[in-house]
Amino acid sequence: MTLTVWRVGKGSFEPHGLRLVLENVETGHTLLRGIPPGSIIRTTARLARFHKGVEGLVSGAIEVIEPDTEFQLALEGQKSPRTFRDPVLGTLAANPPSGWEGEVRWLGRKCGIFLNRLDDLAVAHALWRAQRRWTRDAVRVATERLVTLKNGEWLGERERPVSPDRFGKKLSLVDIAIEDGGDFVFDFDDGDLFFGHTIVVRGNLSEGFTHANIAG
């Protein structure tokens, strides 16, 4: 089962689809029986986040519910998405109520872009004018904050400690998100440093990158 519009609790709607996997296949058939296609459901699941999507292992009952106003807006927006053409980022598609999204080129490679508001386009433009610097700074902060964690708790069997230089070279940018107020998040594929977890680096234009952690 794949959900194209979803969120955790009352949080923001997620930019990637969610593929639900049933923990017990035999019990799962009973859980799914009688649920019409296109229903809005609520369930409990353990999530695993990958750079191309999210997977959830269902561990609770599946309940059909009525959509609230925000959910209804998100559904309608997906049926007939609006688009906006930006001279720097290209075409962005509305994904209400979570914002705007598109696919761009960053240092010659494909990269996802997500903005909560078009008011923060100037932040994205500033990043795009100095792509090499921002990439270098993001990798540096991620390395400074996480290489010790990697070598202390995340070494595989017979794996040797990773040098800072090798750590940085493992990272590849997946997407950039611009949040309300102009803070931004760079998500990196970890190159299997943390066994497939995403490396998240946060910052803003005035302070640069200030935090780095692993997620999903």
N, C-alpha and C positions, 0 to 999 in steps of 0.2 A: 504494500500500500504506500503510495507516494502523496504527500501533502505539499501543495504549491504555495498555500497561504497558511502560516502557522506562527505561533509564538509560545513562549514559556510563561505560564500564568498570565499576568496582566502586563508583561513586558512588551518591548517593541517587536514588531513583526520582523522576522528574519529574512535576510536577502537571498538565501539559498533554499532549495527544496529540501524536504525531510522525507527520507525513505524509512518507513516503519517495518520492522522485522518482528515477527511473533516469537516470543520466548519458547512457547510450547506449541508446536505445529498442530497437534491434535486438539488441544484446548482452543487454539486460535481459530479453528473453523467454527467453533461454537460462538466465540466472541464476535466474529464477523457476520454471522447469520442474521439476516433481517436489517442490515444497515444499507440503506439505499445509496447508490452512487451519488457523489456530490454533497453528501451530508457533512455537517459541521460536527466534529467529535471532540471529546475530552478524554484523555487517558493519562496514565503514568508510564514513563519510559526513561531508560538510561541512554543518554546521548553521547555519540562519538562524532567529533567534528573533523572533517577533512577539507583540504583546500578546494575540492570540487563539489562539496555538498555535506550534508549531515545525515547520520543514520541513527535511528532510535530503536532500542530493544524494548518492546512493550512488556511491562511487568504488572499491569493492572487491568481492570475492566475498561471496556470501551463504551462510552456513553454518548448518545446523540443529543446535541443541545441546539438551542436557537442562537444565531449570531447576534452579538451586540452591535452597536452603531459602528464602532471602529472596525470590527471584523467585516461588516457589510460593505464599508467603504473600500477596504482592501480587496474584497472579492470583486466589486464592481470595477475597481481600477485595473485589476488583472484582465477582466473581460475586454475592456477597451482602453488600453494604456495610452496616455497622452505622451507626447514627446517634446523635447526641447533641444534645439540645435545650438551648441556652444562653439565658438570659433576655435577654442583650444582643445576641449575635451571631445568634441563631436556630438553625436546624438545621445541624449539621456532619456530614459523612459521613466515615467512616473510609476512609483510603487507605493501608493497610499496605504496607510498613513506614514510609512517609514521613510519616504523621501524619493530620491531619484537615483538611478543606477545606469551604468553603461560599461562598455569595454573600450579601453584606450591603449595607446602605445607608450610604454615607459622605458626609456633607454633601448628602444627598438623591439621590446618584447610585449606581448599581450599582458594587460593588467586590468583588473576590475576596479571600477570607481563607484563609490556610494556617497551621496550627499543627503543629509537630513533636510537641508533647505537650499534653495537656489541663491539665497542671500549670501551664502558663504562661498560662492564661486571664486571670489577674489583670492581666497586662501588656496584653493586648488590651483589657480593660475600662478600664484607665487611659487608653489611647489614645482610646477612644471617648468618654470624658468630656470630652475637650478636642480635638475634631476640627479646629476652625479653627486652634488654636495649632500643633498638630503639622503640619498641612498647610502653614501659613505658614512654619514653621521648615524643613521639608523642601525647599520651593521656594527658600527663601533660601540654604540650603547648596548645593543643586544649582546655583543661579545663580552663587554666589561661586566654586565650584570649576570650573565648566564653560563659563561665558560666554567667557572668554579663549580656551579651546580651540576653541569654535565659531567665533569671529571670526578665529582664527589659521590653522586647518587645515581647517575644515569649511564654508567659504562656497561656495555654488554659483556657477556662472557668472553674472556681473553681479549677484550678491546683495550687498546692502549690509550692513555690520556690524550686529549685533543689539544693542539696548540691554538692560541688565539687566532693566528693567521688561517689555519685550516678551518677553524670554527666559522669564521666570517665567510670563507669561500663556499661553505656548504649552503648558505642562505640564498633563497631566490624569492623575489617579491611576487606575491599573489594578488593582493588588492590593497586599495587605499580607501579609507572611510573618513569623511569630513563631518564632524558632529556639530550639534547646535553650539554656536558661539565661536567656532573656528578651531577647536581642538581636533587633532587628526590621529588616525591609527594606521600603521603600516603592518600588514599581515604577511609573514614570510613562511614559505615551505621550509621545514627544518632540515631537509637533506638527510633525514633519518637520525639526526643527532639525539632527538628525544622520542625516537620510535614512531614518527609520524605526527606528533603534536604540532600545532601551529605556534609560531613565535610571534608575539604581539608587541609592537613598540609604539608607545604613545608620546605625543608632544604637541607643541604649538609654535607659531611663527616667532614669538618673542623669546621663548626660553629654549627652543630646540627640543630634542627628544629628552624626556625626563624619566620614563619608566619602560621596563621590558619584562615580559613574563611569558610563560608557555600556557596554552589553552587548548581545550578539546583533545 
